[in-house]
Amino acid sequence: SPYELDFAHQLKAFGLEFKPQFSFDGDRHRYDFYIFELKAVVEINGGVWVKSGHSSGTGITRDYRKINLASTYGVRTFCFTPDMVTDGEAIETVRKALAWQNKYKGLTKDG
């Protein structure tokens, strides 16, 4: 989609390596992106304001399964709408997650 292309350009401009159309070990679930440095998958869900695959019961169940699958592998999941990509909120969220990760890398319960 044009939003996925836009987000890919944003990731490149930010200097992050990613893999588009990522799946875990050939699993049938595909994620729009995998961001290596964050160990995160990204989904850009179009059609959120109209009846679509993402807003039906079947689509919501499928999306939850994808999110849960990523969690079982210890991978973060980010879900964005097209508007969040075009207004910069999506890349800003990724930037904040990266900043937090770098700030608290190696953090233990003892400080």
HUVENMO-V310985 format. One record per residue. N is the residue number from 0. RES is the residue in one letter. D_FIRST is the distance of its C-alpha to the first C-alpha in Angstrom with 2 decimals. Layout:
n = <N & N>
res = <RES & RES>
d_first = <D_FIRST & D_FIRST>
This chain:
n = <0 & 1 & 2 & 3 & 4 & 5 & 6 & 7 & 8 & 9 & 10 & 11 & 12 & 13 & 14 & 15 & 16 & 17 & 18 & 19 & 20 & 21 & 22 & 23 & 24 & 25 & 26 & 27 & 28 & 29 & 30 & 31 & 32 & 33 & 34 & 35 & 36 & 37 & 38 & 39 & 40 & 41 & 42 & 43 & 44 & 45 & 46 & 47 & 48 & 49 & 50 & 51 & 52 & 53 & 54 & 55 & 56 & 57 & 58 & 59 & 60 & 61 & 62 & 63 & 64 & 65 & 66 & 67 & 68 & 69 & 70 & 71 & 72 & 73 & 74 & 75 & 76 & 77 & 78 & 79 & 80 & 81 & 82 & 83 & 84 & 85 & 86 & 87 & 88 & 89 & 90 & 91 & 92 & 93 & 94 & 95 & 96 & 97 & 98 & 99 & 100 & 101 & 102 & 103 & 104 & 105 & 106 & 107 & 108 & 109 & 110>
res = <S & P & Y & E & L & D & F & A & H & Q & L & K & A & F & G & L & E & F & K & P & Q & F & S & F & D & G & D & R & H & R & Y & D & F & Y & I & F & E & L & K & A & V & V & E & I & N & G & G & V & W & V & K & S & G & H & S & S & G & T & G & I & T & R & D & Y & R & K & I & N & L & A & S & T & Y & G & V & R & T & F & C & F & T & P & D & M & V & T & D & G & E & A & I & E & T & V & R & K & A & L & A & W & Q & N & K & Y & K & G & L & T & K & D & G>
d_first = <0.00 & 3.80 & 5.32 & 5.25 & 6.46 & 8.70 & 9.99 & 10.73 & 12.68 & 14.40 & 15.47 & 16.80 & 18.61 & 20.15 & 21.28 & 19.86 & 19.39 & 16.60 & 15.38 & 11.80 & 11.77 & 15.27 & 17.91 & 21.56 & 23.92 & 21.93 & 21.62 & 19.51 & 17.49 & 14.42 & 13.15 & 9.94 & 12.53 & 16.28 & 18.12 & 21.45 & 23.70 & 22.93 & 22.88 & 19.92 & 16.79 & 13.86 & 11.79 & 9.25 & 10.17 & 8.80 & 11.58 & 14.32 & 16.43 & 16.59 & 17.87 & 15.13 & 15.02 & 14.97 & 17.91 & 20.14 & 22.87 & 21.51 & 18.03 & 19.76 & 22.12 & 19.48 & 17.79 & 21.34 & 22.16 & 19.30 & 20.49 & 24.06 & 23.48 & 22.20 & 25.26 & 27.60 & 26.65 & 27.24 & 23.67 & 22.34 & 19.34 & 17.25 & 15.13 & 13.31 & 12.00 & 9.59 & 13.03 & 14.24 & 11.74 & 12.56 & 16.24 & 16.66 & 17.81 & 15.48 & 16.70 & 20.15 & 20.30 & 19.59 & 22.19 & 24.69 & 24.33 & 25.00 & 27.93 & 29.39 & 29.11 & 30.87 & 33.48 & 34.48 & 34.16 & 37.30 & 38.22 & 40.78 & 42.43 & 45.42 & 43.52>
